[in-house]
Amino acid sequence: MVNTAMSRRKKKSWMTPDAFRHVRESVLKLTQKELGDRLDTSDRQISQFETGRQPIPKDVAAVMMNAHAVGFKWPRKPLDK
């Protein structure tokens, strides 16, 4: 039998939604769509991170925190693969 209290436990977010939004807007200067394209996710997912509806995964938080730490600026257009 599954412990329903454990299954309903909120997943840990590795970064606050406000910090995530700040890095996107002020440091990276990207729209939700542009960041979603670069992280290979949707603008809807980025919105859910920023509103706290979905926890920010560890790998995404690491990218955002590193970008903030070094003042990284993504090119306005994605680089060709």
Residue pairs with C-beta under 8 A, 6 or more apart in sequence:
10 55
11 55
12 55
13 52
13 55
13 56
13 61
14 55
14 56
14 57
14 58
14 60
14 61
14 62
15 56
15 60
15 61
15 64
15 65
17 49
17 50
17 51
17 52
17 56
19 64
20 49
20 50
20 56
20 61
20 64
21 50
22 68
23 64
23 65
23 67
23 68
24 30
24 32
24 35
24 46
24 50
24 64
27 67
27 68
27 71
27 72
27 73
28 35
28 67
28 72
28 73
28 74
29 73
30 38
30 74
31 43
32 43
32 46
32 47
32 50
33 43
33 46
34 74
34 76
35 43
35 46
36 42
36 43
36 44
36 45
36 46
37 78
38 74
38 78
39 46
39 60
39 63
45 54
48 54
49 55
49 56
49 60
56 64
66 72
67 74
